[in-house]
């Protein structure tokens, strides 16, 4: 085993690995504007499996309202006896999400990312993260805290919500009789899987702007914005406290893609990368952010396949991202 320099790594020799809190919302109330999230059951089972293999004390919850999400977070943040004996803390949230313009006490308008409960009400992502910072959860001070969020980050100002990319051709060198010639081959998507997005989706008719399970409110607003030629891209800042890592399924103003069969792009990639390192025995010697970067890289191989190939977003790309204020390397040493 490689020699670990304790000066540059977090202490993972505590009695417990820590708590992994899973909150997965799949079924939403009929009287709210949010559709169900088919495919989340697979994500839930995979997250349960992978964090158990990492040695976490997994606390799984499904289909919580906004109030239940908030109370569950508070309850777990107050489990001081477990946190003080733990290496770290992890949280996975899979639900609908949005970026909403909110007014502060000083009458300043800011964009806040929110998680949607099954009742259609919301919880600020910022509030969730702050429950586990050094001030509110002293036992986790100087210990790494990981948040993985499979939820959209679109808003009323969102125009497309994905990167439509650029047409690329591949120059292929061939060796026929008589010499070398260049052949051109167009890149094609190779899957017929239908994808969806984790944003507010309201039922529409065939003539609606919302063709492919996208948020009609977002796209209709976008059409008005484009017609005025006043496109402004706003980035929502989610505060990242010390020793914390935030990983989102999309960039600000982008959709988070979820496949009804295979699950969310972020969580399926996260699962495959961590599982590969566990299966190959490299999990103890590979710095954790490198594994997460591998998950982001895997997401770049995916293309959006909505229900109608005529959609403007067919073949588009929705990249994930992470930000962190970790002060040391993270190595999941054996327990």
N, C-alpha and C positions, 0 to 999 in steps of 0.2 A: 504494500500500500504506500502511496505517495506520502511524504512527510508534509504535514499541514503547519503552516506558519500562523500560529494563533493570533499574532499581532494584526494580521490582515484578514481574518475570517471571524464571523460571528461564532459564539460559543454554542455548539450543537451537541454538547455532552451533558445536558441537563437530564433530569429524570424522565421527562416526557417530551415528545415531539411538539405537542401543542394541539389546539383546537382548529379543526377545519369546518367552518360554518358554510353550509350549502343552502341557498334559498333559490328555488326553481319554481317559477310561475308558468303553468301551462294552460290552465282552465280559468277563463275570465268571466265575470258576471255578465249575464245576457243584457242587462240594462245599461252597461257602460259601452263606450265607443271602441273598445279594444277586442280584437278577435283572439281566439285561442292560439296557442303556439305549438302545433303538432311537430314532433321531432324532439321536443325537450325531454321526453321520457328516456331516450337513449343518452342524451347529455347527462341527465341526472345519474343514471346507473354507471356511466363511465367515470364521472367525477367521484362518485362514492367508492368505486373500485380503486382509482389511482391514488386518492389521498389516504385510503386505508393502507395501501401498499407502501406509501411513504411514511407510515407510522403515526398518522394523525388520529386524534380522537374526533371522529367525524360526527357532526351534529346536523342531520339533514332535515330540511323543512320544505314543504311543497304548498303552492297555491295560497299565499298569504296576502291579506289586504295591506294597505299602506300602514295602518295602525299596528297590525301584527308584525310587519317587518321592523318597524321602529322599536316595538317592545321586545322582540326577539334579539335585536342587536344590543339593546341596553342590558338585557339579561345575560347575554354571553360576555359582554364587556366587563360585567361585574363578577365574573367567575375568577376571583383573585387567587384562590388557592391553586387552581390549575395553571393560570398564567405564570405565577411566580416559579413554578417548577418546569416551565416549558422552554423549548428552543425558540419558538416563533408562533405566529398566528396566520391563518389563511382564511380567505372568504371568497366564495364564488356566488355571484348573483346573475341569474338568467331570467330576464323578463322583458317587457316592453320598456322603452326609455325615450326621453326627449330632452331637448335643450330649450328651456323656457326663459323668457325675459322677466326678471323680477325686480322690484324696486326696493332698495335698501332704506335704512332709517334716515340716511342723508339725502334721500330722493335721487339716488344714482341708480340708473338702470343697468343691470348686468345680466349676462346669460348664465344660468345655472343648469347643470345636468341633473335630471331627476330619474328615479326608478319608479315604475308604475306598479301599484298593487293590483290585486285581482278585482278590486272594487272601482278601479279607474282613478283612484286618488294617488298622490305621488309623495315620495320621500326624497329629499335632496341627497345626492351622492356625497356631497361635502359633509353633511351631518353624520352620515354613516361612517365615513373615514375618521372623522374627528372623535368619535366615541372610543377609538382605540389608540389615540395619540398619547404621548407621555404625560400630559396633564390629566386626562380623563381615565387612563388605564395605566397606573404607575408600574404595575407588575410587568408590563410589556416594554418598559423604557429600555432603550438600547438593544432591543430585540427586533428582528425583521418581521414586518407585517405585509402580507400579500393580498391584493384585491384583484379578482378577475371578473370583469363585467361584460356579459353578453347581452347588450342592449343598444338600441339605436341612439344616435346623437344628433338627430335632425330637429329642425325647428320650423316655425312658420316662414322663415326667410330662406329655407333650404330650396335650392333650385333643382338640382338633379339628385344629389345625395350619394353619387358614386362617380368614380373616375371612368369616363367612357374610353379612355386610352387613345391610341393612335394606330392606324393601319400599318402593319409591319409586314414586309416581305423577306423571305429567306433566300439568299443566293446560295444555291447548292452546286458544288463542283462535281461534275460527272466525267467519266473516262470512257467515252464511246470509241468505236473504231475510228481511227484517223486523227485523234487528238482530244483536247479538253475543251468543253464548252460550258457556259453558265446557263443554269436553268432556274426559273423563278417559281417558287411555290408559296401560295397564300397560306397564312396560319389559320387554322380552323379550331373551334372549340370541339371537344370530343365527347361531350356528355349530354344526354337528354334529360338529366335530372332537373326537376323544377324547384327553384329556390324561392324563398319568401324573405321578408324583412321584418325586424322587430320594431315596427312603428305603428302608430294609430292607423287602423285600416277600416274605412267605412264602406259598406256595400254600395256598389254603383252599378249602373246599367252599361250596356255595351258601348255606348257613345261617350262615356265619361273619360276624363283625362287620366283617371286611375285605371290602367289596363291590367296591371300585374301585381295585385295585392299590395300596392303602394299606398301611401297616405294621401288621399284626395285633397285634404286641406293643405298639405305641404305643397303638392304639385300645382294646385290652382293658384295659390299665392305666388308660386314661382313664375307661373305664366304672366301674372300681372307685373311682377318685378322685371321680367325680361322685356315686356312690352314697353316699359318706361326706361329701359336700358340703365337701370340703377342697381346693378348687381354689386352687393357688398358682402364679402366673406367675413363672418365673425367667428372668432375662435373662443370657445368656452374654456376657461381655466378652472380645473378642479385642483384644489390645494392638495399638495403632497407633503405630509409632515415628515419629520426626520425618521429614518429607518423604515420607510414605507415604499412599497412598489404598487403602482396602479397599472393595470393592463386592460385596455378596452378592445372591443371587437371591431371598432372603426375609429377613424379620425373625427374630430369635431365637424359637424354638419354632414356627416355621412351615415348611411344606413348600416345596421349590423345584419348580416345575412344568416339565415337559418334554413337548412334543408329539412323538409318534413320527414324525410327518411333517415338521413345521416346525422342531423343535428346542426348546431351552430358552427359557423366556420372557425371561430376562435376556440371553442371548447373541444371540437374534434381534433384540431391541430395541437392544442395543448396536451390532450390525452395521448396522441400518438407519439409526440416527442418525449414526454416523461416516461411513457411505457417502454419505449425503445431503450432509453438509458437505464431503466430498471432491469430489463431483460438481458441487456448486454453487460450488466455489472458496472456501468460507468457513472451511475448516479452519485456515487460517493466521491468521485474525483473530478466531476465536471461542474464548473461554477454555474449556479442556477440561472443567472441572467443569460448565459450562453444558450441554455436549453430553451429559454423563452424566446430568444432571438431566432432560434430554429423554428419555433412555432409560427412566428411572424413570417419567416421566409416561406414556410409551407403554405401559408395563406395566400401568398403571391401566385401560387400555381393554380388558384381557383378562378373561375369566371362565372358571372351571374347568368343563370338560365331561368328566366321567368316563364310564365305559362304561355305567353304569346311571343313567338320569335320576332314579331314586328315591333316589339317594344323598343323604345329608344335606349333602354338600359341593357338590352341583350348583349352578353359578353363583357359587361362592365366589371369593374374591379372595386372592391371595398376593403382597403388595407386596415389591418389592426395596428395598434401602437401601444407603447408602454412608456411610462415615466417613473423615475424613482429617485429617492433621496437615501439610498442605502450607503452606509459609510464603510462597509466591509464586504468581502466576498461571502457568498452563501454556498455551503457544501452540506448536502444531506448525508451526514455520517451515519453509519449503522447504529441502531439501538441495541 
